Amino acid sequence: MHGGPTELWCRLLPTAVGLNVLGWIACIATTSAIIFGLTRSFILRPDLVPMTLIQSVVYITLTRTVWGLCVAWIIIMCSCGKGGPINAFLSIPVLKPLSRLTYMAYLVHEIVLMWHVMGSQQAITLSDINMVVYFFSYLTITYTLATLTTLMWEAPFMAIEKMIFTIPRQKIERPITIRGNNNAIESTQEIN
């Protein structure tokens, strides 16, 4: 007869480690395929036949969902402490305010784009130099508005939230006795 339930627990750790490694390999391979998958057909060999309709439908349908699953894998692994160097990089203290600013830029950028498109009196011409100018213009305006919005809205509400939800620390007094030369002095010490 086998060892019973202890066998399952003996095999659980190696299985979990193996699944963790396989998950990271699948995540890296999938994100690389999404990012660089079309490089061969569009950049390296423009003379190749473009994707068929079925290939285009599969690529367009699955890329966003699979990308979201890969990002979810990275977030879950980093929050569980199994992120390794990725977790170390994402935990750099300099990135914390930048992450708040980037999220606000994500919220504001659509307004900047719509402001430009809806406010233009003529058709927007697309050329390489125009796209570079538009990119840096949008980037500058978006991050300026994101900084102002963060300072005007997010920072005050975070301060209010901190005041409301912070538990005040109680002061505890502990008696202290100092002994020396047959004299005992008693006092209290505050512990924070």
C-alpha positions as CSV (number, residue, x, y, z in Angstrom):
1,M,0.0,0.0,0.0
2,H,1.2,3.5,-0.7
3,G,2.1,6.2,1.8
4,G,-1.4,7.7,1.8
5,P,-2.1,11.4,1.9
6,T,1.5,12.3,2.6
7,E,2.5,11.4,-0.9
8,L,0.3,14.2,-2.3
9,W,2.0,16.8,-0.1
10,C,5.5,15.5,-1.0
11,R,4.7,15.9,-4.7
12,L,2.9,19.3,-4.3
13,L,6.0,21.5,-4.0
14,P,7.9,20.2,-7.0
15,T,4.6,20.4,-9.0
16,A,4.0,24.0,-8.0
17,V,7.6,25.0,-8.8
18,G,7.3,23.3,-12.2
19,L,4.0,25.1,-12.9
20,N,5.6,28.4,-11.9
21,V,8.5,27.9,-14.3
22,L,6.2,26.8,-17.1
23,G,3.9,29.8,-16.5
24,W,6.8,32.2,-16.8
25,I,8.1,30.5,-19.9
26,A,4.6,30.6,-21.5
27,C,4.2,34.3,-20.4
28,I,7.5,35.4,-21.9
29,A,7.0,33.3,-25.1
30,T,3.4,34.6,-25.6
31,T,4.2,38.3,-25.0
32,S,7.2,38.0,-27.4
33,A,5.0,36.4,-30.0
34,I,2.4,39.1,-29.7
35,I,5.0,41.9,-29.9
36,F,7.3,40.5,-32.5
37,G,4.9,38.1,-34.3
38,L,4.2,40.4,-37.2
39,T,7.8,41.6,-37.6
40,R,8.7,38.9,-40.2
41,S,5.8,39.8,-42.5
42,F,5.8,43.6,-42.3
43,I,9.3,44.8,-41.5
44,L,11.9,42.1,-42.4
45,R,10.2,40.8,-45.5
46,P,7.7,43.3,-47.0
47,D,7.6,41.3,-50.2
48,L,5.9,38.4,-48.4
49,V,2.2,37.8,-48.9
50,P,0.3,39.5,-46.0
51,M,-1.7,37.4,-43.6
52,T,-4.8,35.6,-44.8
53,L,-8.2,36.7,-43.5
54,I,-8.3,33.8,-41.0
55,Q,-4.8,34.6,-39.7
56,S,-5.8,38.2,-39.3
57,V,-9.0,37.4,-37.5
58,V,-7.3,34.9,-35.1
59,Y,-4.4,37.4,-34.4
60,I,-6.7,40.4,-33.8
61,T,-9.2,38.4,-31.7
62,L,-6.7,36.7,-29.4
63,T,-3.9,39.2,-28.9
64,R,-5.7,41.5,-26.4
65,T,-7.1,38.7,-24.4
66,V,-3.9,36.8,-24.2
67,W,-1.9,40.0,-23.5
68,G,-4.3,40.7,-20.6
69,L,-3.8,37.1,-19.2
70,C,0.0,37.5,-19.4
71,V,-0.1,40.9,-17.6
72,A,-2.4,39.2,-15.0
73,W,0.2,36.4,-14.6
74,I,2.9,38.9,-14.0
75,I,0.8,40.9,-11.4
76,I,-0.2,37.7,-9.5
77,M,3.3,36.3,-9.4
78,C,4.8,39.7,-8.3
79,S,2.2,40.1,-5.5
80,C,2.9,36.5,-4.3
81,G,6.6,37.2,-4.1
82,K,7.5,34.9,-7.0
83,G,8.4,37.7,-9.5
84,G,12.1,37.6,-9.1
85,P,14.0,40.3,-11.0
86,I,10.7,41.6,-12.6
87,N,9.3,42.2,-9.1
88,A,12.5,43.9,-8.0
89,F,12.4,46.2,-11.0
90,L,8.7,47.1,-10.6
91,S,9.2,47.7,-6.9
92,I,11.8,50.5,-7.4
93,P,10.6,53.4,-5.2
94,V,11.1,55.9,-8.1
95,L,8.4,54.2,-10.1
96,K,5.6,54.7,-7.5
97,P,4.8,58.3,-8.3
98,L,5.4,57.7,-11.9
99,S,2.8,54.9,-11.9
100,R,0.2,57.3,-10.5
101,L,1.1,59.9,-13.1
102,T,1.0,57.3,-15.9
103,Y,-2.5,56.1,-14.8
104,M,-3.7,59.7,-14.8
105,A,-2.1,60.2,-18.3
106,Y,-4.1,57.1,-19.4
107,L,-7.3,58.8,-18.2
108,V,-6.5,62.2,-19.7
109,H,-5.0,61.2,-23.1
110,E,-8.3,60.5,-24.8
111,I,-9.5,64.0,-23.9
112,V,-6.4,65.5,-25.5
113,L,-6.8,63.4,-28.6
114,M,-10.5,64.3,-29.0
115,W,-9.7,68.0,-28.3
116,H,-7.3,68.0,-31.2
117,V,-9.4,66.0,-33.6
118,M,-12.7,67.8,-32.9
119,G,-11.1,71.2,-32.9
120,S,-9.3,71.0,-36.2
121,Q,-10.7,73.0,-39.0
122,Q,-9.2,70.9,-41.8
123,A,-8.2,67.3,-42.4
124,I,-5.2,66.1,-40.6
125,T,-2.5,64.9,-43.0
126,L,-0.5,61.9,-41.9
127,S,3.2,61.9,-42.8
128,D,6.2,60.8,-40.8
129,I,7.2,64.2,-39.6
130,N,3.6,65.1,-38.7
131,M,3.3,61.9,-36.7
132,V,6.5,62.6,-34.7
133,V,5.3,66.2,-34.0
134,Y,1.8,64.9,-33.0
135,F,3.4,62.3,-30.7
136,F,5.6,64.7,-28.8
137,S,2.8,67.3,-28.7
138,Y,0.3,64.8,-27.3
139,L,2.9,63.4,-24.9
140,T,3.8,66.9,-23.5
141,I,0.2,68.1,-23.2
142,T,-1.0,64.8,-21.7
143,Y,1.6,64.6,-19.0
144,T,1.2,68.3,-18.2
145,L,-2.5,67.8,-17.7
146,A,-1.9,64.5,-15.8
147,T,0.5,66.2,-13.4
148,L,-2.0,69.1,-12.8
149,T,-4.9,66.7,-12.4
150,T,-2.9,64.5,-10.0
151,L,-1.9,67.4,-7.9
152,M,-5.4,68.9,-7.9
153,W,-7.5,65.7,-7.4
154,E,-5.6,62.6,-6.5
155,A,-3.1,64.0,-4.0
156,P,-5.7,65.8,-1.8
157,F,-8.0,62.8,-1.8
158,M,-5.1,60.5,-0.8
159,A,-4.3,62.8,2.1
160,I,-8.0,62.8,3.2
161,E,-8.1,59.0,2.9
162,K,-4.9,58.7,4.9
163,M,-6.4,60.9,7.7
164,I,-9.7,59.0,7.7
165,F,-8.3,55.4,7.6
166,T,-5.1,55.7,9.6
167,I,-5.4,54.1,13.0
168,P,-4.0,56.4,15.7
169,R,-1.3,54.8,17.8
170,Q,-2.0,54.6,21.5
171,K,0.6,55.6,23.9
172,I,1.4,53.0,26.5
173,E,3.1,53.9,29.7
174,R,5.5,51.4,31.3
175,P,7.0,51.9,34.8
176,I,10.8,52.0,34.9
177,T,12.8,51.4,38.0
178,I,16.4,52.6,38.2
179,R,18.4,51.1,40.9
180,G,21.8,52.3,42.1
181,N,23.5,53.2,45.4
182,N,20.5,52.0,47.5
183,N,18.2,54.6,45.9
184,A,15.3,53.5,43.7
185,I,13.9,56.0,41.3
186,E,10.6,55.2,39.6
187,S,9.3,56.9,36.5
188,T,7.2,56.1,33.5
189,Q,8.3,55.8,29.9
190,E,6.0,56.4,26.8
191,I,6.1,53.7,24.2
192,N,4.9,54.5,20.7
